[in-house]
Amino acid sequence: MRSFEWVTRAEPHRERRRRIVREHPEIRALFGYDRRTIAVTLAVVLAQFAVAWLLGAFGARCWVVTLAAATFGAVLSHWCAMAIHEAAHDLAARRARSNKLLALIANLPMVLPVAMSFRRYHLAHHALLGVAGEDTDLPRSLEVRLIGAGRARKLLWLFFYFVAYLGRAARFAKPPSRDEWINLAIQLPAAWLSWRLLGAPGFAYLLLSTLIGHSLHPVAGHFVHEHYVYAPGQETYSYYGPLNHVTFNVGYHVEHHDFMNVPGWRLPALHRIARRHYDTLVSHRSWTWVLWHFITDPAMGPHARIVRSRAVHDGARSSRIPSPRGARPSMRTELS
């Protein structure tokens, strides 16, 4: 049976962050929040509801609703999800309360109440990257056993990735927090109003947009590109393609893990400043290629992740890791 790649080394982001800040103290000017996220999020939410209203008003047929959801609807819904991601890191506004409010607004057209649960559990993925049983992004052992490396099973797994992602969160489920109850109290009547005001076609469009936009869709390719091992020994990957424009630059994932307090708008600037630290890493140019490669390559599957024990993680954080020295390659390797 295939299994994760176990390592006894530290996650790479903490030490690279130290080196970059030491070499480029001007990086600190990028820290903080960016209010442009608020304006864009509000526009995306309004656009998604506007499309849903049009479909409902004209009594769109099932195939029209499905086509609309699979194209721009999925992109808009995923864009809302990435706004929730930015807000989870408090990168859209100064106060945590304002970021939570933005996340709740971004959640409205997604139908399902996910904003506050994501905020609650996502940060553990950063703090405990690759730690078996504690990284909230790691596939469950059940996923590894059932999916394996078969193409059809991987295709099915990606198609229902939203369900798999929720299943992972269930491992860490705690009694709902106050914020989660608020999220539910807002989202349930919002979903009911969407049904009543937008009609069945409009409501179906919103729901399908969320399900498709977080499954086997190019804009959801970042779920696979971020940490599945496409190059031996490399734990995190970045994507430098056009879909960054509709995801708040979530493709700059190595940079994001290095500096969680840099808003997505400023990650390209971070990359330019610290280019020598990133151009030596394998990266992607196409999320579609990422998905295709993941499905067709027998070496890829839910098991293709680097993991470590909590003891290794804690030991690495309690000791200073020496900075590597030596030759510095000047060209980035691109897989797609």
C-alpha positions as CSV (number, residue, x, y, z in Angstrom):
1,M,0.0,0.0,0.0
2,R,1.3,3.5,-0.9
3,S,2.0,5.8,2.0
4,F,3.2,9.3,2.8
5,E,6.9,10.3,2.5
6,W,8.1,10.5,6.1
7,V,11.0,12.9,6.8
8,T,13.1,13.9,9.8
9,R,13.8,17.4,8.7
10,A,12.0,20.7,9.5
11,E,9.5,22.4,7.3
12,P,11.4,24.8,5.1
13,H,9.4,28.0,5.5
14,R,10.6,29.2,8.9
15,E,14.3,29.2,8.0
16,R,13.8,30.7,4.6
17,R,11.7,33.5,6.2
18,R,14.6,34.2,8.5
19,R,17.1,34.4,5.6
20,I,14.9,36.6,3.5
21,V,14.2,39.1,6.3
22,R,17.9,39.2,7.2
23,E,18.9,39.9,3.5
24,H,15.9,42.1,2.7
25,P,14.6,44.0,5.7
26,E,12.6,46.1,3.3
27,I,10.3,43.1,3.1
28,R,8.6,44.3,6.3
29,A,7.0,47.1,4.3
30,L,4.8,44.5,2.7
31,F,3.4,43.3,6.0
32,G,-0.1,44.2,7.0
33,Y,-3.5,44.3,5.2
34,D,-4.8,45.6,1.9
35,R,-8.3,47.1,1.7
36,R,-8.5,46.4,-2.0
37,T,-9.6,42.9,-1.0
38,I,-12.8,44.4,0.5
39,A,-13.8,46.2,-2.7
40,V,-13.1,43.2,-5.0
41,T,-14.9,40.8,-2.7
42,L,-18.0,43.0,-2.6
43,A,-17.9,43.2,-6.4
44,V,-17.6,39.5,-6.8
45,V,-20.4,38.7,-4.4
46,L,-22.7,41.2,-6.2
47,A,-21.7,39.7,-9.6
48,Q,-22.5,36.2,-8.4
49,F,-25.9,37.2,-7.1
50,A,-26.6,39.2,-10.2
51,V,-26.0,36.1,-12.4
52,A,-28.1,34.0,-10.2
53,W,-30.9,36.6,-10.4
54,L,-30.8,36.7,-14.2
55,L,-30.9,32.9,-14.4
56,G,-33.9,32.8,-12.1
57,A,-35.7,35.7,-13.7
58,F,-35.5,34.1,-17.2
59,G,-36.3,30.6,-15.9
60,A,-33.1,29.2,-17.3
61,R,-33.1,25.6,-18.2
62,C,-31.0,23.0,-16.3
63,W,-28.3,22.8,-18.9
64,V,-27.9,26.6,-19.0
65,V,-27.6,26.7,-15.2
66,T,-25.0,23.9,-15.2
67,L,-23.0,25.5,-18.0
68,A,-23.0,28.9,-16.3
69,A,-22.0,27.3,-13.0
70,A,-19.2,25.3,-14.5
71,T,-17.7,28.4,-16.3
72,F,-17.8,31.8,-14.6
73,G,-19.9,30.7,-11.7
74,A,-17.2,28.3,-10.4
75,V,-14.6,31.0,-10.8
76,L,-16.6,33.6,-8.9
77,S,-17.5,31.1,-6.1
78,H,-13.8,30.1,-5.7
79,W,-12.9,33.8,-5.7
80,C,-15.2,34.2,-2.7
81,A,-13.5,31.3,-1.0
82,M,-10.1,32.9,-1.5
83,A,-11.5,36.1,0.0
84,I,-12.4,34.0,3.0
85,H,-8.8,32.7,3.0
86,E,-7.4,36.2,3.0
87,A,-9.7,37.2,5.8
88,A,-8.7,34.2,7.8
89,H,-5.2,35.6,7.9
90,D,-6.6,39.1,8.7
91,L,-5.1,40.5,5.5
92,A,-8.1,42.5,4.3
93,A,-8.6,44.9,7.2
94,R,-6.9,46.1,10.4
95,R,-9.2,44.5,12.9
96,A,-10.1,40.8,13.2
97,R,-13.7,41.7,13.5
98,S,-13.7,43.4,10.1
99,N,-12.0,40.5,8.5
100,K,-14.6,38.1,10.0
101,L,-17.4,40.3,8.6
102,L,-15.9,40.3,5.2
103,A,-15.6,36.5,5.3
104,L,-19.3,36.2,6.2
105,I,-20.2,38.4,3.3
106,A,-18.0,36.4,0.9
107,N,-19.7,33.2,2.2
108,L,-23.2,34.4,1.3
109,P,-23.3,33.3,-2.4
110,M,-21.5,30.0,-1.5
111,V,-24.7,28.6,0.2
112,L,-22.8,26.4,2.6
113,P,-21.6,27.9,5.9
114,V,-17.8,27.5,5.7
115,A,-16.2,30.9,6.5
116,M,-15.8,30.7,10.3
117,S,-14.9,27.0,10.4
118,F,-12.2,27.6,7.8
119,R,-10.8,30.5,9.8
120,R,-10.8,28.3,12.9
121,Y,-9.0,25.3,11.5
122,H,-6.9,26.7,8.6
123,L,-4.2,28.3,10.7
124,A,-3.2,24.9,12.1
125,H,-2.2,23.9,8.6
126,H,0.4,26.7,8.6
127,A,1.5,26.1,12.2
128,L,1.8,22.3,11.9
129,L,2.7,21.9,8.2
130,G,3.1,18.2,7.4
131,V,2.7,17.0,11.0
132,A,0.9,13.7,10.8
133,G,-2.5,13.8,12.5
134,E,-2.4,17.5,13.1
135,D,-2.0,19.3,9.7
136,T,-5.6,20.0,8.8
137,D,-4.8,19.9,5.1
138,L,-3.3,16.3,5.0
139,P,-5.4,13.6,3.4
140,R,-6.8,11.0,5.8
141,S,-5.3,7.5,5.8
142,L,-8.7,6.3,4.5
143,E,-8.3,8.5,1.4
144,V,-4.8,7.1,0.8
145,R,-6.1,3.5,1.1
146,L,-9.2,3.9,-1.0
147,I,-7.9,6.2,-3.8
148,G,-4.4,4.9,-4.3
149,A,-2.9,5.7,-7.7
150,G,-5.6,4.5,-10.0
151,R,-6.7,7.1,-12.6
152,A,-10.4,6.6,-12.3
153,R,-10.3,6.8,-8.5
154,K,-8.2,9.9,-8.5
155,L,-10.5,11.5,-11.0
156,L,-13.5,10.7,-8.8
157,W,-11.6,11.9,-5.7
158,L,-10.9,15.3,-7.3
159,F,-14.5,15.5,-8.5
160,F,-15.7,15.2,-4.9
161,Y,-12.8,17.0,-3.4
162,F,-15.1,19.4,-1.5
163,V,-16.5,16.4,0.4
164,A,-13.0,15.0,1.1
165,Y,-11.9,18.4,2.4
166,L,-14.9,18.6,4.8
167,G,-14.1,15.0,5.9
168,R,-10.6,16.0,6.9
169,A,-12.0,18.9,8.9
170,A,-14.3,16.4,10.7
171,R,-11.2,14.8,12.3
172,F,-10.5,18.0,14.2
173,A,-14.1,18.9,14.9
174,K,-14.7,20.7,18.2
175,P,-17.9,22.1,19.6
176,P,-19.0,25.0,17.4
177,S,-17.6,28.3,18.4
178,R,-19.6,31.5,18.7
179,D,-18.4,32.7,15.3
180,E,-19.5,29.4,13.7
181,W,-22.9,29.7,15.2
182,I,-23.1,33.3,13.9
183,N,-22.0,32.0,10.5
184,L,-24.8,29.4,10.5
185,A,-27.4,31.9,11.8
186,I,-26.6,34.2,8.8
187,Q,-26.1,31.5,6.1
188,L,-29.3,29.5,6.7
189,P,-31.7,32.5,6.2
190,A,-29.5,33.7,3.4
191,A,-29.8,30.4,1.6
192,W,-33.6,30.4,2.2
193,L,-33.8,34.0,0.8
194,S,-31.7,33.0,-2.2
195,W,-34.2,30.2,-2.9
196,R,-37.2,32.4,-2.5
197,L,-35.9,35.5,-4.4
198,L,-33.8,33.9,-7.1
199,G,-35.9,30.8,-7.7
200,A,-34.8,27.3,-8.3
201,P,-32.5,28.1,-11.2
202,G,-30.7,30.9,-9.3
203,F,-30.3,28.9,-6.2
204,A,-29.1,25.8,-8.1
205,Y,-26.6,28.0,-9.9
206,L,-25.1,29.2,-6.6
207,L,-24.9,25.7,-5.1
208,L,-23.4,24.2,-8.3
209,S,-20.9,27.0,-8.6
210,T,-19.6,26.2,-5.1
211,L,-19.5,22.4,-5.7
212,I,-17.9,22.6,-9.1
213,G,-15.6,25.5,-8.2
214,H,-14.1,23.3,-5.4
215,S,-13.8,20.1,-7.3
216,L,-12.4,19.0,-10.7
217,H,-12.1,22.6,-12.1
218,P,-8.9,24.5,-13.2
219,V,-9.4,27.2,-10.6
220,A,-9.4,24.5,-7.9
221,G,-6.1,23.2,-9.2
222,H,-4.3,25.0,-6.3
223,F,-5.6,22.4,-3.9
224,V,-3.3,19.9,-5.7
225,H,-0.4,22.1,-6.7
226,E,0.3,23.5,-3.2
227,H,1.8,20.5,-1.3
228,Y,1.6,17.3,-3.4
229,V,5.2,16.2,-4.3
230,Y,5.9,17.0,-7.9
231,A,9.7,17.1,-7.4
232,P,11.6,15.0,-4.9
233,G,12.1,16.6,-1.5
234,Q,10.1,19.8,-2.3
235,E,7.2,20.3,0.1
236,T,5.5,23.4,-1.2
237,Y,5.0,24.8,-4.7
238,S,4.0,28.0,-6.3
239,Y,1.9,28.7,-9.4
240,Y,2.7,31.7,-11.6
241,G,-0.1,31.7,-14.1
242,P,-3.1,33.9,-15.1
243,L,-5.6,32.5,-12.6
244,N,-3.8,34.2,-9.8
245,H,-5.8,37.3,-11.0
246,V,-9.0,35.8,-9.8
247,T,-7.8,34.1,-6.6
248,F,-5.9,36.9,-4.8
249,N,-2.6,35.4,-5.9
250,V,-3.1,32.2,-3.9
251,G,-0.8,30.5,-6.4
252,Y,2.2,32.2,-4.8
253,H,2.0,29.5,-2.1
254,V,5.6,29.2,-1.2
255,E,5.7,32.9,-0.6
256,H,2.4,32.8,1.4
257,H,3.8,30.1,3.7
258,D,7.0,32.0,4.2
259,F,5.1,35.2,5.0
260,M,1.5,34.7,6.1
261,N,1.3,38.4,7.1
262,V,1.7,39.6,3.5
263,P,-1.6,40.1,1.6
264,G,-2.1,38.3,-1.6
265,W,-1.9,41.6,-3.6
266,R,1.7,42.0,-2.5
267,L,3.0,38.5,-2.9
268,P,4.3,39.2,-6.5
269,A,6.3,42.1,-5.0
270,L,7.7,39.8,-2.3
271,H,8.7,37.3,-5.0
272,R,10.5,40.0,-7.0
273,I,12.5,41.2,-4.0
274,A,13.5,37.7,-2.8
275,R,13.7,36.2,-6.3
276,R,16.9,34.2,-5.7
277,H,15.1,32.3,-2.9
278,Y,12.2,31.3,-5.2
279,D,13.6,30.9,-8.7
280,T,15.5,27.8,-7.6
281,L,12.3,26.0,-6.7
282,V,10.1,23.9,-9.0
283,S,6.9,25.8,-9.9
284,H,3.8,25.5,-12.1
285,R,2.4,27.6,-14.9
286,S,-0.9,25.7,-15.4
287,W,-3.4,24.4,-12.9
288,T,-5.0,22.4,-15.7
289,W,-1.7,20.6,-16.3
290,V,-1.3,20.1,-12.5
291,L,-4.7,18.2,-12.4
292,W,-3.9,16.2,-15.5
293,H,-0.5,15.2,-14.3
294,F,-1.9,14.2,-10.9
295,I,-4.5,12.0,-12.5
296,T,-2.3,10.3,-15.1
297,D,1.0,9.9,-13.2
298,P,1.0,6.6,-11.3
299,A,3.4,8.1,-8.8
300,M,0.9,10.7,-7.8
301,G,-2.1,10.3,-5.4
302,P,-3.3,11.4,-2.0
303,H,-0.2,9.7,-0.6
304,A,2.2,12.1,-2.4
305,R,2.7,14.3,0.6
306,I,5.7,15.0,2.9
307,V,4.9,14.3,6.5
308,R,6.8,14.5,9.8
309,S,6.1,13.6,13.4
310,R,5.2,16.2,16.0
311,A,8.5,15.5,17.8
312,V,10.5,16.3,14.7
313,H,8.4,19.5,14.2
314,D,8.9,20.7,17.8
315,G,12.6,19.8,17.8
316,A,13.2,21.8,14.7
317,R,11.4,24.9,16.1
318,S,13.4,24.8,19.3
319,S,16.7,24.8,17.5
320,R,18.2,27.2,15.0
321,I,18.8,25.6,11.6
322,P,21.9,26.8,9.9
323,S,21.4,28.6,6.6
324,P,22.6,26.6,3.6
325,R,25.6,27.9,1.7
326,G,26.9,27.2,-1.8
327,A,26.0,27.7,-5.4
328,R,22.8,29.6,-6.2
329,P,21.1,28.4,-9.4
330,S,19.7,31.3,-11.4
331,M,16.8,29.7,-13.3
332,R,13.5,28.5,-11.9
333,T,12.4,25.0,-12.9
334,E,8.8,24.9,-14.3
335,L,6.8,21.7,-14.6
336,S,4.0,23.3,-16.6
